[in-house]
Amino acid sequence: MLTDVDIYRAAHLMMHSHGGDAELEAAKYADRMLRRGNRDELLNWFRIWRTIAVMRQAPTGLPH
């Protein structure tokens, strides 16, 4: 299982490498792990996928 920092780094790299398709690419990796029955890697890719989605959201709160 990857640490939260590792997940964040992986999500950042996916966004840098795949741009607007980063979520789709992470979902593809998660699907591959599901088909292979690799639960640990499935959970890692799901966490990366979810982190990408959160990182894409517009900032909330008061402007500075």
N, C-alpha and C positions, 0 to 999 in steps of 0.2 A: 504494500500500500504506500502510495506516495504521500509526502507531507503536503500541507497546505501551500507552502512556499513553492514546492515542486509543481504543484497543480497550477498555481498562478503563472509561473515561468512558462510552463508548457502552453497554457492558454495564450499568453503574450506572444510566444513564438508562432503559434498557429495563426494568430491574427496578423502577424507580420508577414508570414509566408503565404497565406491564403486570402488575406483581405476579407472581402465581404462573404467569401465562401467558407470561412473558418468554422462556423457552426456546423455547416453541412459536412465538412471533412471530419470533424470530431465525431459527428453522428455516424459517419461511415465506419470509422475505426471502432466505435462502440458496437455497431452491428456485426462487424467481423468477429469481435471477441465473443459476442453472444452466440454466433453460429459455431464458433470453436469450443464453446463451453468454458471459456476462461473467465471465471467470475471476477477474480481480482483485477484483471486488466479491463474488464467491462466496467467495473466500478470506477477505476481511474479515468477512463475515457468519458464516462458519464459526468464525473466531476469536472473534467476539463471543458466539456460541452456546456455545462451549466455555468461555469465561470466565464466563458466567452460571452454567453448571453447576458450575464450581469454586467460585465465590463462594457458592453455595447450600449447599455441603457444610458439615457441622458442623465446628467448629474441632477440631483434634487437638492432642495434646501435653498437657503438664501444666497444670492450672489455676493461675491466679495467686493 
